Amino acid sequence: MCICVNCKHVKYCKTYILIQKQHQISITYTKSVFMPTNTLIKININNSYKKIQFDWDLIECLSFVEKPGNWLT
């Protein structure tokens, strides 16, 4: 699971916007001005029935500041 959903910076983080694009989710935030440091993205590759899917998750970020549910507001 992506740790971004519980981060204070989720609404304007460049890495989170990249992950949204990879999941083909429309961007709901207008500003992407925050560049986090030392991020680690895990990409799971699922191959089933001749269809390959990629699941992108940010699993480590030194800029992470916990604020549970921040992405909901």
CHARMM-style PDB file with segment names, atoms N, HN, CA, C and O in Angstrom:
ATOM      1  N   MET     1       0.834  -1.181   0.000  1.00  0.00      PROA
ATOM      2  CA  MET     1       0.000   0.000   0.000  1.00  0.00      PROA
ATOM      3  C   MET     1       0.878   1.245   0.000  1.00  0.00      PROA
ATOM      4  O   MET     1       1.909   1.289   0.672  1.00  0.00      PROA
ATOM      5  N   CYS     2       0.473   2.226  -0.737  1.00  0.00      PROA
ATOM      6  HN  CYS     2      -0.364   2.190  -1.283  1.00  0.00      PROA
ATOM      7  CA  CYS     2       1.204   3.481  -0.851  1.00  0.00      PROA
ATOM      8  C   CYS     2       1.074   4.284   0.448  1.00  0.00      PROA
ATOM      9  O   CYS     2      -0.036   4.523   0.924  1.00  0.00      PROA
ATOM     10  N   ILE     3       2.203   4.697   1.015  1.00  0.00      PROA
ATOM     11  HN  ILE     3       3.105   4.504   0.628  1.00  0.00      PROA
ATOM     12  CA  ILE     3       2.168   5.456   2.263  1.00  0.00      PROA
ATOM     13  C   ILE     3       1.697   6.886   2.054  1.00  0.00      PROA
ATOM     14  O   ILE     3       1.439   7.595   3.027  1.00  0.00      PROA
ATOM     15  N   CYS     4       1.581   7.320   0.820  1.00  0.00      PROA
ATOM     16  HN  CYS     4       1.790   6.744   0.030  1.00  0.00      PROA
ATOM     17  CA  CYS     4       1.199   8.700   0.511  1.00  0.00      PROA
ATOM     18  C   CYS     4      -0.154   9.103   1.090  1.00  0.00      PROA
ATOM     19  O   CYS     4      -0.354  10.260   1.461  1.00  0.00      PROA
ATOM     20  N   VAL     5      -1.066   8.164   1.168  1.00  0.00      PROA
ATOM     21  HN  VAL     5      -0.903   7.224   0.867  1.00  0.00      PROA
ATOM     22  CA  VAL     5      -2.419   8.515   1.608  1.00  0.00      PROA
ATOM     23  C   VAL     5      -2.444   9.047   3.035  1.00  0.00      PROA
ATOM     24  O   VAL     5      -3.394   9.731   3.416  1.00  0.00      PROA
ATOM     25  N   ASN     6      -1.429   8.750   3.825  1.00  0.00      PROA
ATOM     26  HN  ASN     6      -0.658   8.194   3.515  1.00  0.00      PROA
ATOM     27  CA  ASN     6      -1.375   9.252   5.194  1.00  0.00      PROA
ATOM     28  C   ASN     6      -0.275  10.284   5.399  1.00  0.00      PROA
ATOM     29  O   ASN     6       0.227  10.450   6.511  1.00  0.00      PROA
ATOM     30  N   CYS     7       0.098  10.974   4.332  1.00  0.00      PROA
ATOM     31  HN  CYS     7      -0.309  10.839   3.429  1.00  0.00      PROA
ATOM     32  CA  CYS     7       1.170  11.970   4.421  1.00  0.00      PROA
ATOM     33  C   CYS     7       0.610  13.388   4.327  1.00  0.00      PROA
ATOM     34  O   CYS     7      -0.339  13.656   3.590  1.00  0.00      PROA
ATOM     35  N   LYS     8       1.210  14.261   5.076  1.00  0.00      PROA
ATOM     36  HN  LYS     8       1.981  14.043   5.674  1.00  0.00      PROA
ATOM     37  CA  LYS     8       0.829  15.677   5.087  1.00  0.00      PROA
ATOM     38  C   LYS     8       0.996  16.321   3.707  1.00  0.00      PROA
ATOM     39  O   LYS     8       0.264  17.251   3.368  1.00  0.00      PROA
ATOM     40  N   HSD     9       1.941  15.841   2.919  1.00  0.00      PROA
ATOM     41  HN  HSD     9       2.536  15.085   3.194  1.00  0.00      PROA
ATOM     42  CA  HSD     9       2.293  16.470   1.637  1.00  0.00      PROA
ATOM     43  C   HSD     9       1.557  15.905   0.424  1.00  0.00      PROA
ATOM     44  O   HSD     9       1.835  16.319  -0.702  1.00  0.00      PROA
ATOM     45  N   VAL    10       0.637  14.980   0.622  1.00  0.00      PROA
ATOM     46  HN  VAL    10       0.412  14.643   1.537  1.00  0.00      PROA
ATOM     47  CA  VAL    10       0.026  14.232  -0.484  1.00  0.00      PROA
ATOM     48  C   VAL    10      -0.630  15.141  -1.534  1.00  0.00      PROA
ATOM     49  O   VAL    10      -0.608  14.808  -2.719  1.00  0.00      PROA
ATOM     50  N   LYS    11      -1.196  16.246  -1.142  1.00  0.00      PROA
ATOM     51  HN  LYS    11      -1.214  16.517  -0.179  1.00  0.00      PROA
ATOM     52  CA  LYS    11      -1.963  17.081  -2.071  1.00  0.00      PROA
ATOM     53  C   LYS    11      -1.102  17.854  -3.066  1.00  0.00      PROA
ATOM     54  O   LYS    11      -1.614  18.345  -4.073  1.00  0.00      PROA
ATOM     55  N   TYR    12       0.189  17.966  -2.799  1.00  0.00      PROA
ATOM     56  HN  TYR    12       0.605  17.567  -1.982  1.00  0.00      PROA
ATOM     57  CA  TYR    12       1.033  18.738  -3.717  1.00  0.00      PROA
ATOM     58  C   TYR    12       2.389  18.074  -3.962  1.00  0.00      PROA
ATOM     59  O   TYR    12       3.361  18.750  -4.298  1.00  0.00      PROA
ATOM     60  N   CYS    13       2.453  16.772  -3.797  1.00  0.00      PROA
ATOM     61  HN  CYS    13       1.663  16.223  -3.523  1.00  0.00      PROA
ATOM     62  CA  CYS    13       3.698  16.019  -3.956  1.00  0.00      PROA
ATOM     63  C   CYS    13       3.883  15.539  -5.405  1.00  0.00      PROA
ATOM     64  O   CYS    13       2.986  14.923  -5.980  1.00  0.00      PROA
ATOM     65  N   LYS    14       5.029  15.823  -5.972  1.00  0.00      PROA
ATOM     66  HN  LYS    14       5.758  16.323  -5.505  1.00  0.00      PROA
ATOM     67  CA  LYS    14       5.319  15.417  -7.347  1.00  0.00      PROA
ATOM     68  C   LYS    14       5.360  13.894  -7.495  1.00  0.00      PROA
ATOM     69  O   LYS    14       4.926  13.368  -8.520  1.00  0.00      PROA
ATOM     70  N   THR    15       5.864  13.192  -6.512  1.00  0.00      PROA
ATOM     71  HN  THR    15       6.217  13.620  -5.680  1.00  0.00      PROA
ATOM     72  CA  THR    15       5.942  11.731  -6.596  1.00  0.00      PROA
ATOM     73  C   THR    15       4.557  11.110  -6.560  1.00  0.00      PROA
ATOM     74  O   THR    15       4.288  10.165  -7.302  1.00  0.00      PROA
ATOM     75  N   TYR    16       3.676  11.619  -5.716  1.00  0.00      PROA
ATOM     76  HN  TYR    16       3.894  12.387  -5.113  1.00  0.00      PROA
ATOM     77  CA  TYR    16       2.323  11.077  -5.650  1.00  0.00      PROA
ATOM     78  C   TYR    16       1.579  11.317  -6.963  1.00  0.00      PROA
ATOM     79  O   TYR    16       0.829  10.451  -7.414  1.00  0.00      PROA
ATOM     80  N   ILE    17       1.775  12.455  -7.565  1.00  0.00      PROA
ATOM     81  HN  ILE    17       2.385  13.158  -7.199  1.00  0.00      PROA
ATOM     82  CA  ILE    17       1.143  12.744  -8.850  1.00  0.00      PROA
ATOM     83  C   ILE    17       1.675  11.785  -9.926  1.00  0.00      PROA
ATOM     84  O   ILE    17       0.915  11.342 -10.787  1.00  0.00      PROA
ATOM     85  N   LEU    18       2.967  11.467  -9.880  1.00  0.00      PROA
ATOM     86  HN  LEU    18       3.584  11.828  -9.181  1.00  0.00      PROA
ATOM     87  CA  LEU    18       3.531  10.471 -10.802  1.00  0.00      PROA
ATOM     88  C   LEU    18       2.848   9.119 -10.605  1.00  0.00      PROA
ATOM     89  O   LEU    18       2.491   8.456 -11.579  1.00  0.00      PROA
ATOM     90  N   ILE    19       2.668   8.714  -9.360  1.00  0.00      PROA
ATOM     91  HN  ILE    19       2.959   9.253  -8.569  1.00  0.00      PROA
ATOM     92  CA  ILE    19       2.027   7.431  -9.079  1.00  0.00      PROA
ATOM     93  C   ILE    19       0.577   7.441  -9.563  1.00  0.00      PROA
ATOM     94  O   ILE    19       0.105   6.440 -10.102  1.00  0.00      PROA
ATOM     95  N   GLN    20      -0.131   8.544  -9.381  1.00  0.00      PROA
ATOM     96  HN  GLN    20       0.253   9.357  -8.943  1.00  0.00      PROA
ATOM     97  CA  GLN    20      -1.511   8.643  -9.886  1.00  0.00      PROA
ATOM     98  C   GLN    20      -1.538   8.485 -11.401  1.00  0.00      PROA
ATOM     99  O   GLN    20      -2.410   7.802 -11.938  1.00  0.00      PROA
ATOM    100  N   LYS    21      -0.597   9.104 -12.086  1.00  0.00      PROA
ATOM    101  HN  LYS    21       0.112   9.658 -11.649  1.00  0.00      PROA
ATOM    102  CA  LYS    21      -0.547   8.985 -13.545  1.00  0.00      PROA
ATOM    103  C   LYS    21      -0.292   7.540 -13.966  1.00  0.00      PROA
ATOM    104  O   LYS    21      -0.892   7.064 -14.930  1.00  0.00      PROA
ATOM    105  N   GLN    22       0.585   6.843 -13.260  1.00  0.00      PROA
ATOM    106  HN  GLN    22       1.072   7.230 -12.477  1.00  0.00      PROA
ATOM    107  CA  GLN    22       0.879   5.456 -13.590  1.00  0.00      PROA
ATOM    108  C   GLN    22      -0.323   4.557 -13.376  1.00  0.00      PROA
ATOM    109  O   GLN    22      -0.480   3.554 -14.072  1.00  0.00      PROA
ATOM    110  N   HSD    23      -1.178   4.907 -12.417  1.00  0.00      PROA
ATOM    111  HN  HSD    23      -1.051   5.722 -11.852  1.00  0.00      PROA
ATOM    112  CA  HSD    23      -2.411   4.155 -12.170  1.00  0.00      PROA
ATOM    113  C   HSD    23      -3.549   4.636 -13.078  1.00  0.00      PROA
ATOM    114  O   HSD    23      -4.678   4.157 -12.979  1.00  0.00      PROA
ATOM    115  N   GLN    24      -3.239   5.579 -13.955  1.00  0.00      PROA
ATOM    116  HN  GLN    24      -2.321   5.969 -14.035  1.00  0.00      PROA
ATOM    117  CA  GLN    24      -4.208   6.165 -14.886  1.00  0.00      PROA
ATOM    118  C   GLN    24      -5.402   6.766 -14.157  1.00  0.00      PROA
ATOM    119  O   GLN    24      -6.551   6.611 -14.572  1.00  0.00      PROA
ATOM    120  N   ILE    25      -5.104   7.452 -13.065  1.00  0.00      PROA
ATOM    121  HN  ILE    25      -4.171   7.578 -12.728  1.00  0.00      PROA
ATOM    122  CA  ILE    25      -6.113   8.159 -12.280  1.00  0.00      PROA
ATOM    123  C   ILE    25      -6.002   9.638 -12.625  1.00  0.00      PROA
ATOM    124  O   ILE    25      -4.902  10.189 -12.681  1.00  0.00      PROA
ATOM    125  N   SER    26      -7.127  10.268 -12.851  1.00  0.00      PROA
ATOM    126  HN  SER    26      -8.020   9.821 -12.805  1.00  0.00      PROA
ATOM    127  CA  SER    26      -7.090  11.687 -13.178  1.00  0.00      PROA
ATOM    128  C   SER    26      -6.549  12.476 -11.988  1.00  0.00      PROA
ATOM    129  O   SER    26      -6.848  12.173 -10.833  1.00  0.00      PROA
ATOM    130  N   ILE    27      -5.763  13.473 -12.288  1.00  0.00      PROA
ATOM    131  HN  ILE    27      -5.520  13.719 -13.226  1.00  0.00      PROA
ATOM    132  CA  ILE    27      -5.134  14.278 -11.255  1.00  0.00      PROA
ATOM    133  C   ILE    27      -6.180  15.218 -10.659  1.00  0.00      PROA
ATOM    134  O   ILE    27      -6.823  15.988 -11.372  1.00  0.00      PROA
ATOM    135  N   THR    28      -6.333  15.139  -9.347  1.00  0.00      PROA
ATOM    136  HN  THR    28      -5.810  14.513  -8.767  1.00  0.00      PROA
ATOM    137  CA  THR    28      -7.330  15.961  -8.671  1.00  0.00      PROA
ATOM    138  C   THR    28      -6.710  17.178  -7.998  1.00  0.00      PROA
ATOM    139  O   THR    28      -7.427  18.072  -7.548  1.00  0.00      PROA
ATOM    140  N   TYR    29      -5.394  17.216  -7.926  1.00  0.00      PROA
ATOM    141  HN  TYR    29      -4.812  16.490  -8.291  1.00  0.00      PROA
ATOM    142  CA  TYR    29      -4.717  18.330  -7.280  1.00  0.00      PROA
ATOM    143  C   TYR    29      -4.087  19.217  -8.346  1.00  0.00      PROA
ATOM    144  O   TYR    29      -3.577  18.717  -9.348  1.00  0.00      PROA
ATOM    145  N   THR    30      -4.120  20.510  -8.138  1.00  0.00      PROA
ATOM    146  HN  THR    30      -4.534  20.916  -7.324  1.00  0.00      PROA
ATOM    147  CA  THR    30      -3.625  21.429  -9.158  1.00  0.00      PROA
ATOM    148  C   THR    30      -2.161  21.778  -8.986  1.00  0.00      PROA
ATOM    149  O   THR    30      -1.482  22.029  -9.981  1.00  0.00      PROA
ATOM    150  N   LYS    31      -1.648  21.806  -7.772  1.00  0.00      PROA
ATOM    151  HN  LYS    31      -2.200  21.603  -6.963  1.00  0.00      PROA
ATOM    152  CA  LYS    31      -0.260  22.177  -7.548  1.00  0.00      PROA
ATOM    153  C   LYS    31       0.573  20.948  -7.218  1.00  0.00      PROA
ATOM    154  O   LYS    31       0.211  20.156  -6.348  1.00  0.00      PROA
ATOM    155  N   SER    32       1.675  20.796  -7.908  1.00  0.00      PROA
ATOM    156  HN  SER    32       1.969  21.439  -8.615  1.00  0.00      PROA
ATOM    157  CA  SER    32       2.637  19.742  -7.578  1.00  0.00      PROA
ATOM    158  C   SER    32       3.975  20.420  -7.351  1.00  0.00      PROA
ATOM    159  O   SER    32       4.866  20.362  -8.198  1.00  0.00      PROA
ATOM    160  N   VAL    33       4.103  21.053  -6.215  1.00  0.00      PROA
ATOM    161  HN  VAL    33       3.379  21.100  -5.527  1.00  0.00      PROA
ATOM    162  CA  VAL    33       5.272  21.879  -5.945  1.00  0.00      PROA
ATOM    163  C   VAL    33       6.246  21.255  -4.956  1.00  0.00      PROA
ATOM    164  O   VAL    33       7.329  21.797  -4.733  1.00  0.00      PROA
ATOM    165  N   PHE    34       5.883  20.140  -4.367  1.00  0.00      PROA
ATOM    166  HN  PHE    34       5.003  19.700  -4.548  1.00  0.00      PROA
ATOM    167  CA  PHE    34       6.733  19.532  -3.347  1.00  0.00      PROA
ATOM    168  C   PHE    34       7.492  18.350  -3.934  1.00  0.00      PROA
ATOM    169  O   PHE    34       6.885  17.421  -4.467  1.00  0.00      PROA
ATOM    170  N   MET    35       8.817  18.383  -3.838  1.00  0.00      PROA
ATOM    171  HN  MET    35       9.311  19.138  -3.405  1.00  0.00      PROA
ATOM    172  CA  MET    35       9.652  17.285  -4.311  1.00  0.00      PROA
ATOM    173  C   MET    35      10.227  16.570  -3.090  1.00  0.00      PROA
ATOM    174  O   MET    35      11.117  17.101  -2.426  1.00  0.00      PROA
ATOM    175  N   PRO    36       9.731  15.378  -2.790  1.00  0.00      PROA
ATOM    176  CA  PRO    36      10.209  14.653  -1.617  1.00  0.00      PROA
ATOM    177  C   PRO    36      11.623  14.119  -1.815  1.00  0.00      PROA
ATOM    178  O   PRO    36      12.113  14.003  -2.938  1.00  0.00      PROA
ATOM    179  N   THR    37      12.266  13.798  -0.693  1.00  0.00      PROA
ATOM    180  HN  THR    37      11.868  13.893   0.219  1.00  0.00      PROA
ATOM    181  CA  THR    37      13.632  13.289  -0.765  1.00  0.00      PROA
ATOM    182  C   THR    37      13.668  11.800  -0.454  1.00  0.00      PROA
ATOM    183  O   THR    37      12.891  11.288   0.352  1.00  0.00      PROA
ATOM    184  N   ASN    38      14.580  11.135  -1.110  1.00  0.00      PROA
ATOM    185  HN  ASN    38      15.211  11.551  -1.765  1.00  0.00      PROA
ATOM    186  CA  ASN    38      14.860   9.709  -0.896  1.00  0.00      PROA
ATOM    187  C   ASN    38      13.598   8.856  -0.863  1.00  0.00      PROA
ATOM    188  O   ASN    38      13.250   8.275   0.165  1.00  0.00      PROA
ATOM    189  N   THR    39      12.938   8.793  -1.975  1.00  0.00      PROA
ATOM    190  HN  THR    39      13.221   9.265  -2.810  1.00  0.00      PROA
ATOM    191  CA  THR    39      11.734   7.975  -2.089  1.00  0.00      PROA
ATOM    192  C   THR    39      12.083   6.605  -2.663  1.00  0.00      PROA
ATOM    193  O   THR    39      13.046   6.449  -3.414  1.00  0.00      PROA
ATOM    194  N   LEU    40      11.278   5.628  -2.291  1.00  0.00      PROA
ATOM    195  HN  LEU    40      10.496   5.755  -1.681  1.00  0.00      PROA
ATOM    196  CA  LEU    40      11.448   4.281  -2.806  1.00  0.00      PROA
ATOM    197  C   LEU    40      10.091   3.795  -3.285  1.00  0.00      PROA
ATOM    198  O   LEU    40       9.158   3.644  -2.496  1.00  0.00      PROA
ATOM    199  N   ILE    41       9.990   3.552  -4.588  1.00  0.00      PROA
ATOM    200  HN  ILE    41      10.748   3.675  -5.229  1.00  0.00      PROA
ATOM    201  CA  ILE    41       8.733   3.108  -5.193  1.00  0.00      PROA
ATOM    202  C   ILE    41       8.845   1.623  -5.510  1.00  0.00      PROA
ATOM    203  O   ILE    41       9.806   1.179  -6.140  1.00  0.00      PROA
ATOM    204  N   LYS    42       7.860   0.869  -5.069  1.00  0.00      PROA
ATOM    205  HN  LYS    42       7.079   1.229  -4.558  1.00  0.00      PROA
ATOM    206  CA  LYS    42       7.790  -0.562  -5.352  1.00  0.00      PROA
ATOM    207  C   LYS    42       6.785  -0.764  -6.477  1.00  0.00      PROA
ATOM    208  O   LYS    42       5.655  -0.283  -6.402  1.00  0.00      PROA
ATOM    209  N   ILE    43       7.197  -1.474  -7.515  1.00  0.00      PROA
ATOM    210  HN  ILE    43       8.116  -1.865  -7.577  1.00  0.00      PROA
ATOM    211  CA  ILE    43       6.317  -1.741  -8.653  1.00  0.00      PROA
ATOM    212  C   ILE    43       6.073  -3.239  -8.726  1.00  0.00      PROA
ATOM    213  O   ILE    43       6.993  -4.018  -8.977  1.00  0.00      PROA
ATOM    214  N   ASN    44       4.832  -3.633  -8.505  1.00  0.00      PROA
ATOM    215  HN  ASN    44       4.085  -3.000  -8.301  1.00  0.00      PROA
ATOM    216  CA  ASN    44       4.439  -5.033  -8.626  1.00  0.00      PROA
ATOM    217  C   ASN    44       3.935  -5.270 -10.044  1.00  0.00      PROA
ATOM    218  O   ASN    44       3.154  -4.480 -10.574  1.00  0.00      PROA
ATOM    219  N   ILE    45       4.382  -6.349 -10.646  1.00  0.00      PROA
ATOM    220  HN  ILE    45       5.017  -6.991 -10.216  1.00  0.00      PROA
ATOM    221  CA  ILE    45       3.961  -6.696 -12.003  1.00  0.00      PROA
ATOM    222  C   ILE    45       3.056  -7.917 -11.916  1.00  0.00      PROA
ATOM    223  O   ILE    45       3.472  -8.984 -11.465  1.00  0.00      PROA
ATOM    224  N   ASN    46       1.818  -7.744 -12.353  1.00  0.00      PROA
ATOM    225  HN  ASN    46       1.480  -6.877 -12.720  1.00  0.00      PROA
ATOM    226  CA  ASN    46       0.838  -8.822 -12.340  1.00  0.00      PROA
ATOM    227  C   ASN    46       0.540  -9.241 -13.769  1.00  0.00      PROA
ATOM    228  O   ASN    46       0.126  -8.425 -14.592  1.00  0.00      PROA
ATOM    229  N   ASN    47       0.752 -10.513 -14.058  1.00  0.00      PROA
ATOM    230  HN  ASN    47       1.089 -11.177 -13.389  1.00  0.00      PROA
ATOM    231  CA  ASN    47       0.527 -11.043 -15.391  1.00  0.00      PROA
ATOM    232  C   ASN    47      -0.558 -12.107 -15.294  1.00  0.00      PROA
ATOM    233  O   ASN    47      -0.333 -13.194 -14.762  1.00  0.00      PROA
ATOM    234  N   SER    48      -1.738 -11.781 -15.813  1.00  0.00      PROA
ATOM    235  HN  SER    48      -1.921 -10.898 -16.245  1.00  0.00      PROA
ATOM    236  CA  SER    48      -2.826 -12.764 -15.785  1.00  0.00      PROA
ATOM    237  C   SER    48      -3.640 -12.670 -17.069  1.00  0.00      PROA
ATOM    238  O   SER    48      -4.008 -11.585 -17.519  1.00  0.00      PROA
ATOM    239  N   TYR    49      -3.903 -13.809 -17.629  1.00  0.00      PROA
ATOM    240  HN  TYR    49      -3.604 -14.690 -17.264  1.00  0.00      PROA
ATOM    241  CA  TYR    49      -4.727 -13.892 -18.845  1.00  0.00      PROA
ATOM    242  C   TYR    49      -4.250 -12.951 -19.945  1.00  0.00      PROA
ATOM    243  O   TYR    49      -5.034 -12.215 -20.545  1.00  0.00      PROA
ATOM    244  N   LYS    50      -2.954 -12.994 -20.190  1.00  0.00      PROA
ATOM    245  HN  LYS    50      -2.317 -13.592 -19.703  1.00  0.00      PROA
ATOM    246  CA  LYS    50      -2.326 -12.211 -21.257  1.00  0.00      PROA
ATOM    247  C   LYS    50      -2.435 -10.705 -21.060  1.00  0.00      PROA
ATOM    248  O   LYS    50      -2.275  -9.939 -22.010  1.00  0.00      PROA
ATOM    249  N   LYS    51      -2.704 -10.283 -19.843  1.00  0.00      PROA
ATOM    250  HN  LYS    51      -2.835 -10.906 -19.071  1.00  0.00      PROA
ATOM    251  CA  LYS    51      -2.776  -8.860 -19.534  1.00  0.00      PROA
ATOM    252  C   LYS    51      -1.777  -8.551 -18.420  1.00  0.00      PROA
ATOM    253  O   LYS    51      -1.809  -9.161 -17.352  1.00  0.00      PROA
ATOM    254  N   ILE    52      -0.897  -7.600 -18.688  1.00  0.00      PROA
ATOM    255  HN  ILE    52      -0.871  -7.104 -19.556  1.00  0.00      PROA
ATOM    256  CA  ILE    52       0.108  -7.220 -17.697  1.00  0.00      PROA
ATOM    257  C   ILE    52      -0.343  -5.928 -17.029  1.00  0.00      PROA
ATOM    258  O   ILE    52      -0.683  -4.953 -17.697  1.00  0.00      PROA
ATOM    259  N   GLN    53      -0.338  -5.938 -15.705  1.00  0.00      PROA
ATOM    260  HN  GLN    53      -0.061  -6.731 -15.162  1.00  0.00      PROA
ATOM    261  CA  GLN    53      -0.712  -4.751 -14.935  1.00  0.00      PROA
ATOM    262  C   GLN    53       0.423  -4.391 -13.988  1.00  0.00      PROA
ATOM    263  O   GLN    53       1.097  -5.264 -13.440  1.00  0.00      PROA
ATOM    264  N   PHE    54       0.621  -3.103 -13.806  1.00  0.00      PROA
ATOM    265  HN  PHE    54       0.074  -2.394 -14.251  1.00  0.00      PROA
ATOM    266  CA  PHE    54       1.647  -2.605 -12.899  1.00  0.00      PROA
ATOM    267  C   PHE    54       0.959  -1.910 -11.731  1.00  0.00      PROA
ATOM    268  O   PHE    54       0.041  -1.113 -11.923  1.00  0.00      PROA
ATOM    269  N   ASP    55       1.408  -2.218 -10.528  1.00  0.00      PROA
ATOM    270  HN  ASP    55       2.154  -2.865 -10.372  1.00  0.00      PROA
ATOM    271  CA  ASP    55       0.882  -1.581  -9.328  1.00  0.00      PROA
ATOM    272  C   ASP    55       2.021  -0.814  -8.666  1.00  0.00      PROA
ATOM    273  O   ASP    55       2.984  -1.411  -8.185  1.00  0.00      PROA
ATOM    274  N   TRP    56       1.905   0.506  -8.645  1.00  0.00      PROA
ATOM    275  HN  TRP    56       1.122   0.991  -9.035  1.00  0.00      PROA
ATOM    276  CA  TRP    56       2.943   1.377  -8.120  1.00  0.00      PROA
ATOM    277  C   TRP    56       2.602   1.773  -6.688  1.00  0.00      PROA
ATOM    278  O   TRP    56       1.490   2.226  -6.417  1.00  0.00      PROA
ATOM    279  N   ASP    57       3.551   1.604  -5.772  1.00  0.00      PROA
ATOM    280  HN  ASP    57       4.454   1.236  -5.992  1.00  0.00      PROA
ATOM    281  CA  ASP    57       3.364   1.987  -4.383  1.00  0.00      PROA
ATOM    282  C   ASP    57       4.624   2.655  -3.850  1.00  0.00      PROA
ATOM    283  O   ASP    57       5.731   2.143  -4.019  1.00  0.00      PROA
ATOM    284  N   LEU    58       4.445   3.781  -3.216  1.00  0.00      PROA
ATOM    285  HN  LEU    58       3.545   4.196  -3.079  1.00  0.00      PROA
ATOM    286  CA  LEU    58       5.556   4.432  -2.530  1.00  0.00      PROA
ATOM    287  C   LEU    58       5.667   3.769  -1.162  1.00  0.00      PROA
ATOM    288  O   LEU    58       4.727   3.814  -0.369  1.00  0.00      PROA
ATOM    289  N   ILE    59       6.805   3.159  -0.888  1.00  0.00      PROA
ATOM    290  HN  ILE    59       7.568   3.122  -1.533  1.00  0.00      PROA
ATOM    291  CA  ILE    59       6.935   2.423   0.369  1.00  0.00      PROA
ATOM    292  C   ILE    59       7.904   3.084   1.346  1.00  0.00      PROA
ATOM    293  O   ILE    59       7.942   2.726   2.523  1.00  0.00      PROA
ATOM    294  N   GLU    60       8.691   4.051   0.857  1.00  0.00      PROA
ATOM    295  HN  GLU    60       8.661   4.341  -0.099  1.00  0.00      PROA
ATOM    296  CA  GLU    60       9.621   4.747   1.737  1.00  0.00      PROA
ATOM    297  C   GLU    60       9.844   6.156   1.230  1.00  0.00      PROA
ATOM    298  O   GLU    60       9.998   6.381   0.030  1.00  0.00      PROA
ATOM    299  N   CYS    61       9.862   7.110   2.161  1.00  0.00      PROA
ATOM    300  HN  CYS    61       9.737   6.928   3.136  1.00  0.00      PROA
ATOM    301  CA  CYS    61      10.058   8.514   1.797  1.00  0.00      PROA
ATOM    302  C   CYS    61      10.559   9.259   3.030  1.00  0.00      PROA
ATOM    303  O   CYS    61       9.899   9.248   4.069  1.00  0.00      PROA
ATOM    304  N   LEU    62      11.709   9.900   2.926  1.00  0.00      PROA
ATOM    305  HN  LEU    62      12.245   9.909   2.082  1.00  0.00      PROA
ATOM    306  CA  LEU    62      12.238  10.636   4.072  1.00  0.00      PROA
ATOM    307  C   LEU    62      11.461  11.916   4.353  1.00  0.00      PROA
ATOM    308  O   LEU    62      11.593  12.490   5.434  1.00  0.00      PROA
ATOM    309  N   SER    63      10.666  12.365   3.417  1.00  0.00      PROA
ATOM    310  HN  SER    63      10.558  11.900   2.539  1.00  0.00      PROA
ATOM    311  CA  SER    63       9.858  13.569   3.616  1.00  0.00      PROA
ATOM    312  C   SER    63       8.490  13.268   4.218  1.00  0.00      PROA
ATOM    313  O   SER    63       7.699  14.184   4.442  1.00  0.00      PROA
ATOM    314  N   PHE    64       8.207  12.008   4.478  1.00  0.00      PROA
ATOM    315  HN  PHE    64       8.850  11.264   4.296  1.00  0.00      PROA
ATOM    316  CA  PHE    64       6.901  11.601   5.001  1.00  0.00      PROA
ATOM    317  C   PHE    64       6.641  12.238   6.363  1.00  0.00      PROA
ATOM    318  O   PHE    64       7.454  12.133   7.282  1.00  0.00      PROA
ATOM    319  N   VAL    65       5.486  12.905   6.471  1.00  0.00      PROA
ATOM    320  HN  VAL    65       4.826  12.991   5.725  1.00  0.00      PROA
ATOM    321  CA  VAL    65       5.010  13.464   7.734  1.00  0.00      PROA
ATOM    322  C   VAL    65       3.592  12.935   7.917  1.00  0.00      PROA
ATOM    323  O   VAL    65       2.700  13.250   7.130  1.00  0.00      PROA
ATOM    324  N   GLU    66       3.390  12.138   8.948  1.00  0.00      PROA
ATOM    325  HN  GLU    66       4.115  11.881   9.588  1.00  0.00      PROA
ATOM    326  CA  GLU    66       2.115  11.459   9.115  1.00  0.00      PROA
ATOM    327  C   GLU    66       0.970  12.422   9.424  1.00  0.00      PROA
ATOM    328  O   GLU    66       1.045  13.250  10.332  1.00  0.00      PROA
ATOM    329  N   LYS    67      -0.083  12.279   8.636  1.00  0.00      PROA
ATOM    330  HN  LYS    67      -0.144  11.607   7.899  1.00  0.00      PROA
ATOM    331  CA  LYS    67      -1.344  12.990   8.834  1.00  0.00      PROA
ATOM    332  C   LYS    67      -2.435  12.075   8.254  1.00  0.00      PROA
ATOM    333  O   LYS    67      -2.859  12.253   7.112  1.00  0.00      PROA
ATOM    334  N   PRO    68      -2.884  11.096   9.051  1.00  0.00      PROA
ATOM    335  CA  PRO    68      -3.818  10.087   8.563  1.00  0.00      PROA
ATOM    336  C   PRO    68      -5.074  10.688   7.901  1.00  0.00      PROA
ATOM    337  O   PRO    68      -5.691  11.609   8.436  1.00  0.00      PROA
ATOM    338  N   GLY    69      -5.432  10.150   6.733  1.00  0.00      PROA
ATOM    339  HN  GLY    69      -4.931   9.402   6.299  1.00  0.00      PROA
ATOM    340  CA  GLY    69      -6.628  10.575   6.020  1.00  0.00      PROA
ATOM    341  C   GLY    69      -6.527  11.918   5.332  1.00  0.00      PROA
ATOM    342  O   GLY    69      -7.544  12.445   4.882  1.00  0.00      PROA
ATOM    343  N   ASN    70      -5.343  12.491   5.233  1.00  0.00      PROA
ATOM    344  HN  ASN    70      -4.517  12.063   5.599  1.00  0.00      PROA
ATOM    345  CA  ASN    70      -5.179  13.822   4.619  1.00  0.00      PROA
ATOM    346  C   ASN    70      -5.660  13.859   3.179  1.00  0.00      PROA
ATOM    347  O   ASN    70      -6.137  14.899   2.724  1.00  0.00      PROA
ATOM    348  N   TRP    71      -5.551  12.763   2.451  1.00  0.00      PROA
ATOM    349  HN  TRP    71      -5.164  11.918   2.821  1.00  0.00      PROA
ATOM    350  CA  TRP    71      -5.961  12.728   1.040  1.00  0.00      PROA
ATOM    351  C   TRP    71      -7.468  12.821   0.884  1.00  0.00      PROA
ATOM    352  O   TRP    71      -7.951  13.116  -0.209  1.00  0.00      PROA
ATOM    353  N   LEU    72      -8.229  12.577   1.953  1.00  0.00      PROA
ATOM    354  HN  LEU    72      -7.837  12.338   2.841  1.00  0.00      PROA
ATOM    355  CA  LEU    72      -9.692  12.640   1.871  1.00  0.00      PROA
ATOM    356  C   LEU    72     -10.237  14.061   1.826  1.00  0.00      PROA
ATOM    357  O   LEU    72     -11.319  14.292   1.287  1.00  0.00      PROA
ATOM    358  N   THR    73      -9.506  15.004   2.380  1.00  0.00      PROA
ATOM    359  HN  THR    73      -8.627  14.816   2.817  1.00  0.00      PROA
ATOM    360  CA  THR    73     -10.003  16.382   2.473  1.00  0.00      PROA
ATOM    361  C   THR    73      -9.634  17.210   1.291  1.00  0.00      PROA
ATOM    362  OT1 THR    73      -9.983  18.389   1.230  1.00  0.00      PROA
TER     363      THR     73
END
